[in-house]
Amino acid sequence: MKRPLVLLAAIPLLLWGIFVMPEVIASAKGPWDWRHALIPASGVLALWWMSAGMVLAARLPRVEQFFGGLDRLYRLHKHVGIGAGAIVLTHWMLEWLPKKLAKAGLITRPARGPRPPKGPEDFWIDIAKDVGEWAGYILLAMVVIALLRRIPYRYFRWVHRLFPLVFIAGAFHGLMLMPAGYWLQPLGWLTAFMATLGVVPAVMALTGRIGVRRRMGAKVEAVTCHPDGVLEIACRPAGTWPGHQSGQCVLADFGPAGEGAHPFTVASAWNPADGRITLAIKPLGDYTRSLPGRVAVGQTIRLEGPYGGFTFDAAHGEDSQVWVAGGIGITPFLARLQELAARGGTRAPVDFFYSTADARPGFPPDLPALCAAAGVRLHRRHTQLHGPLPADEVAACLKPSRTVWFCGPAAWGESLAEHLTTAGLLKPAGFHRELFEFR
């Protein structure tokens, strides 16, 4: 996660350092000259970051695969967005704060010579300044709204949909005000290229084209609400579903509630002869708590996908695995269990630790039988009766060739990964975790 962010900052800063900074060092006479040089540098950096955020938002298949799945893509997009907001704030402060301090008499501003008369090009420069200023305000507001979880997601979503317009405005501002000397060197060319990369998905977002090739309708065939509140929805895609791997997810839109599509891991293995997809949804927020009253048999919903890289494949150590799930985090493992049961059981030892709050019957009702059919050894844990699952119990099942696959609360996953890796029982690359956190 850190490497893409470092590269996204290092490349434009390195180009600026090589092609621009020597001239600044040679000509700068004081802080105001450095401020004059850093304002466009920070603007270019902000444009690179906003462009990257726009590309990540497009959910392009190759980009998703490169970063290891939609969950990691979403997390990177979030961090890029926050970083872009911080850079825009820095850019704005470099422009605004010294002027205000000078006006208040706290610092001295060098005397400026007479300004040349304005020409036709100044009209567009003035527009670019105004557009960029308002785009910056909106971007900063979006970052604040994204970080305040008390604001319902539906409001965040509507504000977030403004970002393509904000980006186009920011790109216009940045390219119009980029110093002429930048266009004579790689920094200017690459910045224009990055802006173009961002404009394409921005237009796609404004026209509703993102993900359209992976989108289709599906008819709800069964709805089951389990005693623990988990809503199980079985649906049949209306088009030609390409199939999915166990552990992948879909973006599901259940209708006009202002929420749009949410990611849900598919809780069933793909069987072309059956052609159905099962989703298991736990009531964790206002939106998911409202679904039992809004989803009915015969209803048409919209699916987009499949997405995700949490797929238990051989490249990540299929030979021998340890699974750890908490609560509704069982969904990717259910799909895998069905797949293993259909082919006669696993070819290598698998230990499955499943932790739930209590022992009351709930979802899934047939887990022991399904594990037996798949040849997977099940370790149940009811935390209200036995306390949290100790990391040492998971560690006791580890062998040099085994990998760990985790889906559950984020804090638990981080703690478990730290315990297993710092103890030398597992390499960091051997701990696989689904990272969905929608905000």
Contacts in CASP RR format, 6 or more apart in sequence:
PFRMAT RR
TARGET T0000
AUTHOR 0000-0000-0000
METHOD contacts of the structure
MODEL  1
MKRPLVLLAAIPLLLWGIFVMPEVIASAKGPWDWRHALIPASGVLALWWM
SAGMVLAARLPRVEQFFGGLDRLYRLHKHVGIGAGAIVLTHWMLEWLPKK
LAKAGLITRPARGPRPPKGPEDFWIDIAKDVGEWAGYILLAMVVIALLRR
IPYRYFRWVHRLFPLVFIAGAFHGLMLMPAGYWLQPLGWLTAFMATLGVV
PAVMALTGRIGVRRRMGAKVEAVTCHPDGVLEIACRPAGTWPGHQSGQCV
LADFGPAGEGAHPFTVASAWNPADGRITLAIKPLGDYTRSLPGRVAVGQT
IRLEGPYGGFTFDAAHGEDSQVWVAGGIGITPFLARLQELAARGGTRAPV
DFFYSTADARPGFPPDLPALCAAAGVRLHRRHTQLHGPLPADEVAACLKP
SRTVWFCGPAAWGESLAEHLTTAGLLKPAGFHRELFEFR
1 72 0 8 1.000
1 75 0 8 1.000
1 76 0 8 1.000
1 79 0 8 1.000
4 52 0 8 1.000
4 67 0 8 1.000
4 76 0 8 1.000
5 76 0 8 1.000
5 79 0 8 1.000
5 80 0 8 1.000
8 48 0 8 1.000
8 49 0 8 1.000
8 52 0 8 1.000
8 80 0 8 1.000
9 45 0 8 1.000
9 49 0 8 1.000
11 48 0 8 1.000
11 190 0 8 1.000
12 44 0 8 1.000
12 45 0 8 1.000
12 48 0 8 1.000
12 187 0 8 1.000
12 190 0 8 1.000
12 191 0 8 1.000
13 41 0 8 1.000
13 45 0 8 1.000
15 185 0 8 1.000
15 186 0 8 1.000
15 187 0 8 1.000
15 190 0 8 1.000
16 41 0 8 1.000
16 44 0 8 1.000
16 187 0 8 1.000
19 185 0 8 1.000
19 186 0 8 1.000
19 187 0 8 1.000
20 37 0 8 1.000
20 41 0 8 1.000
20 182 0 8 1.000
20 185 0 8 1.000
20 187 0 8 1.000
21 37 0 8 1.000
24 33 0 8 1.000
24 34 0 8 1.000
24 37 0 8 1.000
27 33 0 8 1.000
28 34 0 8 1.000
28 37 0 8 1.000
32 98 0 8 1.000
32 109 0 8 1.000
32 110 0 8 1.000
35 94 0 8 1.000
35 98 0 8 1.000
38 94 0 8 1.000
39 91 0 8 1.000
39 94 0 8 1.000
39 95 0 8 1.000
40 177 0 8 1.000
40 178 0 8 1.000
40 179 0 8 1.000
40 182 0 8 1.000
42 87 0 8 1.000
42 90 0 8 1.000
42 91 0 8 1.000
42 94 0 8 1.000
43 87 0 8 1.000
43 88 0 8 1.000
43 91 0 8 1.000
43 174 0 8 1.000
44 174 0 8 1.000
44 178 0 8 1.000
44 182 0 8 1.000
44 187 0 8 1.000
44 188 0 8 1.000
44 191 0 8 1.000
45 87 0 8 1.000
45 91 0 8 1.000
46 84 0 8 1.000
46 85 0 8 1.000
46 87 0 8 1.000
46 88 0 8 1.000
46 91 0 8 1.000
47 170 0 8 1.000
47 171 0 8 1.000
47 174 0 8 1.000
47 175 0 8 1.000
47 191 0 8 1.000
47 194 0 8 1.000
47 195 0 8 1.000
48 191 0 8 1.000
48 194 0 8 1.000
49 80 0 8 1.000
49 81 0 8 1.000
49 83 0 8 1.000
49 84 0 8 1.000
49 85 0 8 1.000
49 87 0 8 1.000
50 81 0 8 1.000
50 84 0 8 1.000
50 139 0 8 1.000
50 167 0 8 1.000
50 170 0 8 1.000
50 171 0 8 1.000
50 198 0 8 1.000
51 167 0 8 1.000
51 171 0 8 1.000
51 194 0 8 1.000
51 195 0 8 1.000
51 197 0 8 1.000
51 198 0 8 1.000
52 80 0 8 1.000
52 194 0 8 1.000
53 77 0 8 1.000
53 80 0 8 1.000
53 81 0 8 1.000
53 84 0 8 1.000
53 198 0 8 1.000
54 163 0 8 1.000
54 164 0 8 1.000
54 167 0 8 1.000
54 197 0 8 1.000
54 198 0 8 1.000
54 199 0 8 1.000
54 201 0 8 1.000
54 202 0 8 1.000
54 205 0 8 1.000
55 63 0 8 1.000
55 197 0 8 1.000
55 198 0 8 1.000
55 201 0 8 1.000
56 63 0 8 1.000
56 73 0 8 1.000
56 76 0 8 1.000
56 77 0 8 1.000
56 80 0 8 1.000
57 77 0 8 1.000
57 163 0 8 1.000
57 201 0 8 1.000
57 205 0 8 1.000
57 210 0 8 1.000
58 200 0 8 1.000
58 201 0 8 1.000
58 204 0 8 1.000
58 205 0 8 1.000
58 210 0 8 1.000
58 211 0 8 1.000
59 70 0 8 1.000
59 73 0 8 1.000
59 210 0 8 1.000
59 211 0 8 1.000
59 307 0 8 1.000
61 214 0 8 1.000
63 73 0 8 1.000
64 70 0 8 1.000
64 73 0 8 1.000
64 307 0 8 1.000
64 308 0 8 1.000
65 309 0 8 1.000
67 73 0 8 1.000
67 76 0 8 1.000
68 308 0 8 1.000
68 309 0 8 1.000
69 307 0 8 1.000
69 308 0 8 1.000
69 309 0 8 1.000
69 310 0 8 1.000
70 249 0 8 1.000
70 263 0 8 1.000
70 307 0 8 1.000
70 308 0 8 1.000
70 309 0 8 1.000
70 436 0 8 1.000
71 249 0 8 1.000
71 263 0 8 1.000
71 308 0 8 1.000
71 310 0 8 1.000
71 434 0 8 1.000
71 435 0 8 1.000
71 436 0 8 1.000
72 435 0 8 1.000
74 263 0 8 1.000
74 435 0 8 1.000
74 436 0 8 1.000
74 437 0 8 1.000
74 438 0 8 1.000
75 435 0 8 1.000
75 437 0 8 1.000
78 146 0 8 1.000
78 439 0 8 1.000
81 143 0 8 1.000
81 146 0 8 1.000
82 143 0 8 1.000
82 146 0 8 1.000
82 147 0 8 1.000
84 139 0 8 1.000
85 139 0 8 1.000
85 140 0 8 1.000
85 143 0 8 1.000
88 136 0 8 1.000
88 139 0 8 1.000
88 140 0 8 1.000
89 140 0 8 1.000
92 133 0 8 1.000
92 136 0 8 1.000
98 107 0 8 1.000
98 109 0 8 1.000
99 109 0 8 1.000
101 107 0 8 1.000
102 108 0 8 1.000
102 109 0 8 1.000
124 176 0 8 1.000
125 176 0 8 1.000
125 177 0 8 1.000
128 172 0 8 1.000
128 173 0 8 1.000
128 174 0 8 1.000
128 176 0 8 1.000
128 177 0 8 1.000
129 173 0 8 1.000
129 177 0 8 1.000
131 169 0 8 1.000
131 170 0 8 1.000
131 172 0 8 1.000
131 173 0 8 1.000
132 169 0 8 1.000
132 170 0 8 1.000
132 172 0 8 1.000
132 173 0 8 1.000
132 174 0 8 1.000
134 169 0 8 1.000
135 166 0 8 1.000
135 167 0 8 1.000
135 169 0 8 1.000
135 170 0 8 1.000
135 173 0 8 1.000
136 166 0 8 1.000
136 170 0 8 1.000
138 162 0 8 1.000
138 166 0 8 1.000
139 163 0 8 1.000
139 166 0 8 1.000
141 159 0 8 1.000
142 159 0 8 1.000
142 160 0 8 1.000
142 162 0 8 1.000
142 163 0 8 1.000
142 166 0 8 1.000
145 151 0 8 1.000
145 155 0 8 1.000
145 156 0 8 1.000
145 159 0 8 1.000
146 156 0 8 1.000
146 160 0 8 1.000
146 439 0 8 1.000
149 439 0 8 1.000
152 286 0 8 1.000
153 259 0 8 1.000
153 287 0 8 1.000
153 438 0 8 1.000
153 439 0 8 1.000
154 257 0 8 1.000
154 258 0 8 1.000
154 259 0 8 1.000
154 287 0 8 1.000
156 439 0 8 1.000
157 258 0 8 1.000
157 259 0 8 1.000
157 260 0 8 1.000
158 258 0 8 1.000
161 205 0 8 1.000
163 205 0 8 1.000
164 201 0 8 1.000
164 202 0 8 1.000
164 203 0 8 1.000
164 205 0 8 1.000
164 206 0 8 1.000
165 202 0 8 1.000
165 206 0 8 1.000
167 198 0 8 1.000
167 199 0 8 1.000
167 202 0 8 1.000
168 199 0 8 1.000
168 202 0 8 1.000
171 195 0 8 1.000
171 198 0 8 1.000
171 199 0 8 1.000
174 195 0 8 1.000
175 191 0 8 1.000
175 192 0 8 1.000
175 195 0 8 1.000
178 188 0 8 1.000
178 191 0 8 1.000
182 188 0 8 1.000
182 191 0 8 1.000
183 189 0 8 1.000
201 210 0 8 1.000
203 209 0 8 1.000
204 210 0 8 1.000
211 304 0 8 1.000
214 304 0 8 1.000
214 305 0 8 1.000
214 306 0 8 1.000
215 302 0 8 1.000
215 303 0 8 1.000
215 304 0 8 1.000
215 305 0 8 1.000
216 237 0 8 1.000
216 238 0 8 1.000
216 239 0 8 1.000
216 241 0 8 1.000
216 302 0 8 1.000
216 303 0 8 1.000
216 304 0 8 1.000
217 237 0 8 1.000
217 238 0 8 1.000
217 239 0 8 1.000
217 300 0 8 1.000
217 301 0 8 1.000
217 302 0 8 1.000
217 303 0 8 1.000
218 235 0 8 1.000
218 236 0 8 1.000
218 237 0 8 1.000
218 238 0 8 1.000
218 277 0 8 1.000
218 300 0 8 1.000
218 301 0 8 1.000
218 302 0 8 1.000
218 303 0 8 1.000
219 235 0 8 1.000
219 236 0 8 1.000
219 238 0 8 1.000
219 298 0 8 1.000
219 299 0 8 1.000
219 300 0 8 1.000
220 233 0 8 1.000
220 234 0 8 1.000
220 235 0 8 1.000
220 295 0 8 1.000
220 296 0 8 1.000
220 297 0 8 1.000
220 298 0 8 1.000
220 299 0 8 1.000
220 300 0 8 1.000
220 301 0 8 1.000
221 234 0 8 1.000
221 235 0 8 1.000
221 236 0 8 1.000
221 276 0 8 1.000
221 297 0 8 1.000
221 298 0 8 1.000
222 232 0 8 1.000
222 233 0 8 1.000
222 234 0 8 1.000
222 297 0 8 1.000
223 231 0 8 1.000
223 232 0 8 1.000
223 233 0 8 1.000
223 234 0 8 1.000
223 292 0 8 1.000
223 295 0 8 1.000
223 296 0 8 1.000
223 297 0 8 1.000
224 231 0 8 1.000
224 232 0 8 1.000
225 231 0 8 1.000
225 232 0 8 1.000
225 292 0 8 1.000
226 232 0 8 1.000
226 362 0 8 1.000
226 363 0 8 1.000
226 365 0 8 1.000
227 360 0 8 1.000
227 361 0 8 1.000
227 362 0 8 1.000
228 356 0 8 1.000
228 360 0 8 1.000
228 361 0 8 1.000
228 362 0 8 1.000
228 363 0 8 1.000
229 282 0 8 1.000
229 283 0 8 1.000
229 362 0 8 1.000
229 363 0 8 1.000
230 280 0 8 1.000
230 281 0 8 1.000
230 282 0 8 1.000
230 328 0 8 1.000
230 362 0 8 1.000
230 363 0 8 1.000
231 280 0 8 1.000
231 281 0 8 1.000
231 282 0 8 1.000
231 283 0 8 1.000
231 288 0 8 1.000
231 291 0 8 1.000
231 292 0 8 1.000
231 295 0 8 1.000
232 267 0 8 1.000
232 278 0 8 1.000
232 279 0 8 1.000
232 280 0 8 1.000
232 281 0 8 1.000
232 363 0 8 1.000
233 278 0 8 1.000
233 279 0 8 1.000
233 280 0 8 1.000
233 281 0 8 1.000
233 295 0 8 1.000
234 268 0 8 1.000
234 276 0 8 1.000
234 277 0 8 1.000
234 278 0 8 1.000
235 276 0 8 1.000
235 277 0 8 1.000
235 278 0 8 1.000
235 279 0 8 1.000
235 301 0 8 1.000
235 303 0 8 1.000
236 275 0 8 1.000
236 276 0 8 1.000
236 277 0 8 1.000
237 275 0 8 1.000
237 277 0 8 1.000
237 303 0 8 1.000
238 300 0 8 1.000
241 270 0 8 1.000
241 275 0 8 1.000
241 277 0 8 1.000
242 306 0 8 1.000
243 270 0 8 1.000
243 272 0 8 1.000
243 306 0 8 1.000
244 250 0 8 1.000
244 266 0 8 1.000
244 270 0 8 1.000
244 277 0 8 1.000
244 305 0 8 1.000
244 306 0 8 1.000
245 270 0 8 1.000
245 306 0 8 1.000
245 309 0 8 1.000
245 311 0 8 1.000
245 312 0 8 1.000
245 313 0 8 1.000
246 269 0 8 1.000
246 311 0 8 1.000
246 312 0 8 1.000
246 332 0 8 1.000
246 335 0 8 1.000
246 336 0 8 1.000
246 338 0 8 1.000
246 339 0 8 1.000
247 265 0 8 1.000
247 266 0 8 1.000
247 308 0 8 1.000
247 309 0 8 1.000
247 310 0 8 1.000
247 311 0 8 1.000
247 312 0 8 1.000
247 331 0 8 1.000
247 332 0 8 1.000
247 335 0 8 1.000
247 336 0 8 1.000
247 434 0 8 1.000
248 265 0 8 1.000
248 266 0 8 1.000
248 305 0 8 1.000
248 306 0 8 1.000
248 307 0 8 1.000
248 308 0 8 1.000
248 309 0 8 1.000
248 310 0 8 1.000
248 311 0 8 1.000
248 332 0 8 1.000
248 335 0 8 1.000
249 263 0 8 1.000
249 264 0 8 1.000
249 265 0 8 1.000
249 266 0 8 1.000
249 305 0 8 1.000
249 306 0 8 1.000
249 307 0 8 1.000
249 308 0 8 1.000
249 436 0 8 1.000
250 263 0 8 1.000
250 264 0 8 1.000
250 266 0 8 1.000
250 277 0 8 1.000
250 279 0 8 1.000
250 303 0 8 1.000
250 304 0 8 1.000
250 305 0 8 1.000
250 306 0 8 1.000
250 307 0 8 1.000
251 261 0 8 1.000
251 262 0 8 1.000
251 263 0 8 1.000
251 264 0 8 1.000
251 303 0 8 1.000
251 304 0 8 1.000
251 305 0 8 1.000
251 307 0 8 1.000
252 261 0 8 1.000
252 262 0 8 1.000
252 263 0 8 1.000
252 264 0 8 1.000
252 279 0 8 1.000
252 301 0 8 1.000
252 302 0 8 1.000
252 303 0 8 1.000
252 304 0 8 1.000
253 260 0 8 1.000
253 261 0 8 1.000
253 262 0 8 1.000
253 301 0 8 1.000
253 302 0 8 1.000
253 303 0 8 1.000
253 304 0 8 1.000
254 291 0 8 1.000
254 294 0 8 1.000
254 295 0 8 1.000
254 299 0 8 1.000
254 301 0 8 1.000
255 294 0 8 1.000
255 301 0 8 1.000
255 302 0 8 1.000
257 287 0 8 1.000
257 290 0 8 1.000
257 294 0 8 1.000
259 287 0 8 1.000
261 302 0 8 1.000
261 304 0 8 1.000
262 287 0 8 1.000
262 288 0 8 1.000
262 438 0 8 1.000
263 307 0 8 1.000
263 436 0 8 1.000
263 438 0 8 1.000
264 279 0 8 1.000
264 280 0 8 1.000
264 281 0 8 1.000
264 331 0 8 1.000
265 280 0 8 1.000
265 310 0 8 1.000
265 329 0 8 1.000
265 331 0 8 1.000
265 332 0 8 1.000
265 335 0 8 1.000
265 407 0 8 1.000
265 434 0 8 1.000
265 436 0 8 1.000
266 277 0 8 1.000
266 278 0 8 1.000
266 279 0 8 1.000
266 306 0 8 1.000
266 331 0 8 1.000
266 332 0 8 1.000
266 335 0 8 1.000
267 278 0 8 1.000
267 279 0 8 1.000
267 280 0 8 1.000
267 331 0 8 1.000
267 332 0 8 1.000
267 334 0 8 1.000
267 335 0 8 1.000
267 364 0 8 1.000
268 276 0 8 1.000
268 277 0 8 1.000
268 278 0 8 1.000
268 334 0 8 1.000
268 335 0 8 1.000
268 338 0 8 1.000
269 335 0 8 1.000
269 336 0 8 1.000
269 338 0 8 1.000
269 339 0 8 1.000
269 342 0 8 1.000
270 277 0 8 1.000
271 342 0 8 1.000
277 303 0 8 1.000
280 328 0 8 1.000
280 330 0 8 1.000
280 331 0 8 1.000
280 334 0 8 1.000
280 363 0 8 1.000
280 364 0 8 1.000
281 288 0 8 1.000
281 291 0 8 1.000
281 328 0 8 1.000
282 288 0 8 1.000
282 327 0 8 1.000
282 328 0 8 1.000
283 289 0 8 1.000
283 291 0 8 1.000
283 292 0 8 1.000
284 328 0 8 1.000
295 301 0 8 1.000
310 332 0 8 1.000
310 405 0 8 1.000
310 407 0 8 1.000
310 432 0 8 1.000
310 433 0 8 1.000
310 434 0 8 1.000
312 318 0 8 1.000
312 321 0 8 1.000
312 336 0 8 1.000
312 405 0 8 1.000
316 403 0 8 1.000
316 430 0 8 1.000
316 432 0 8 1.000
317 401 0 8 1.000
317 403 0 8 1.000
317 430 0 8 1.000
318 348 0 8 1.000
319 348 0 8 1.000
319 401 0 8 1.000
320 348 0 8 1.000
320 349 0 8 1.000
320 350 0 8 1.000
320 399 0 8 1.000
320 401 0 8 1.000
320 402 0 8 1.000
320 403 0 8 1.000
321 348 0 8 1.000
321 350 0 8 1.000
321 351 0 8 1.000
321 402 0 8 1.000
321 403 0 8 1.000
321 404 0 8 1.000
321 405 0 8 1.000
322 350 0 8 1.000
322 351 0 8 1.000
322 352 0 8 1.000
322 353 0 8 1.000
322 394 0 8 1.000
322 397 0 8 1.000
322 398 0 8 1.000
322 402 0 8 1.000
322 403 0 8 1.000
322 404 0 8 1.000
322 405 0 8 1.000
323 333 0 8 1.000
323 336 0 8 1.000
323 350 0 8 1.000
323 351 0 8 1.000
323 352 0 8 1.000
323 353 0 8 1.000
323 376 0 8 1.000
323 404 0 8 1.000
323 405 0 8 1.000
323 406 0 8 1.000
324 353 0 8 1.000
324 355 0 8 1.000
324 389 0 8 1.000
324 394 0 8 1.000
324 404 0 8 1.000
324 405 0 8 1.000
324 406 0 8 1.000
324 407 0 8 1.000
324 408 0 8 1.000
324 413 0 8 1.000
324 416 0 8 1.000
325 333 0 8 1.000
325 352 0 8 1.000
325 353 0 8 1.000
325 354 0 8 1.000
325 355 0 8 1.000
325 406 0 8 1.000
325 407 0 8 1.000
325 408 0 8 1.000
326 354 0 8 1.000
326 355 0 8 1.000
326 356 0 8 1.000
326 407 0 8 1.000
326 408 0 8 1.000
326 409 0 8 1.000
326 412 0 8 1.000
327 354 0 8 1.000
327 355 0 8 1.000
327 356 0 8 1.000
327 357 0 8 1.000
327 408 0 8 1.000
328 408 0 8 1.000
329 407 0 8 1.000
329 408 0 8 1.000
329 434 0 8 1.000
330 354 0 8 1.000
330 363 0 8 1.000
330 364 0 8 1.000
330 367 0 8 1.000
330 407 0 8 1.000
331 407 0 8 1.000
332 405 0 8 1.000
332 407 0 8 1.000
332 434 0 8 1.000
333 352 0 8 1.000
333 354 0 8 1.000
333 405 0 8 1.000
333 407 0 8 1.000
334 364 0 8 1.000
334 370 0 8 1.000
336 374 0 8 1.000
337 370 0 8 1.000
337 371 0 8 1.000
337 373 0 8 1.000
337 374 0 8 1.000
337 376 0 8 1.000
338 370 0 8 1.000
338 374 0 8 1.000
340 346 0 8 1.000
340 350 0 8 1.000
340 374 0 8 1.000
340 375 0 8 1.000
340 376 0 8 1.000
341 370 0 8 1.000
341 373 0 8 1.000
341 374 0 8 1.000
341 375 0 8 1.000
344 373 0 8 1.000
344 374 0 8 1.000
345 373 0 8 1.000
345 374 0 8 1.000
345 375 0 8 1.000
346 374 0 8 1.000
346 375 0 8 1.000
346 376 0 8 1.000
349 377 0 8 1.000
350 374 0 8 1.000
350 375 0 8 1.000
350 376 0 8 1.000
350 377 0 8 1.000
351 376 0 8 1.000
351 377 0 8 1.000
351 379 0 8 1.000
351 397 0 8 1.000
352 371 0 8 1.000
352 376 0 8 1.000
352 377 0 8 1.000
352 378 0 8 1.000
352 379 0 8 1.000
353 379 0 8 1.000
353 381 0 8 1.000
353 389 0 8 1.000
353 393 0 8 1.000
353 394 0 8 1.000
354 367 0 8 1.000
354 378 0 8 1.000
354 379 0 8 1.000
354 380 0 8 1.000
354 381 0 8 1.000
355 381 0 8 1.000
355 382 0 8 1.000
355 383 0 8 1.000
355 388 0 8 1.000
355 389 0 8 1.000
356 380 0 8 1.000
356 381 0 8 1.000
356 382 0 8 1.000
356 383 0 8 1.000
357 382 0 8 1.000
357 383 0 8 1.000
357 384 0 8 1.000
358 382 0 8 1.000
358 383 0 8 1.000
358 384 0 8 1.000
358 385 0 8 1.000
359 382 0 8 1.000
359 384 0 8 1.000
359 385 0 8 1.000
364 370 0 8 1.000
367 378 0 8 1.000
368 378 0 8 1.000
371 377 0 8 1.000
371 378 0 8 1.000
379 393 0 8 1.000
381 387 0 8 1.000
381 388 0 8 1.000
381 389 0 8 1.000
383 389 0 8 1.000
388 412 0 8 1.000
391 415 0 8 1.000
391 416 0 8 1.000
391 419 0 8 1.000
391 420 0 8 1.000
394 404 0 8 1.000
394 416 0 8 1.000
394 420 0 8 1.000
395 419 0 8 1.000
395 420 0 8 1.000
395 423 0 8 1.000
395 425 0 8 1.000
398 404 0 8 1.000
398 420 0 8 1.000
398 425 0 8 1.000
398 426 0 8 1.000
402 426 0 8 1.000
403 426 0 8 1.000
403 430 0 8 1.000
403 431 0 8 1.000
403 432 0 8 1.000
404 416 0 8 1.000
404 417 0 8 1.000
404 420 0 8 1.000
404 426 0 8 1.000
404 430 0 8 1.000
404 431 0 8 1.000
404 432 0 8 1.000
405 432 0 8 1.000
405 433 0 8 1.000
406 413 0 8 1.000
406 416 0 8 1.000
406 417 0 8 1.000
406 431 0 8 1.000
406 432 0 8 1.000
406 433 0 8 1.000
406 434 0 8 1.000
407 433 0 8 1.000
407 434 0 8 1.000
408 434 0 8 1.000
410 435 0 8 1.000
410 437 0 8 1.000
413 433 0 8 1.000
416 431 0 8 1.000
417 428 0 8 1.000
417 431 0 8 1.000
417 433 0 8 1.000
420 426 0 8 1.000
420 431 0 8 1.000
421 427 0 8 1.000
421 428 0 8 1.000
421 431 0 8 1.000
END
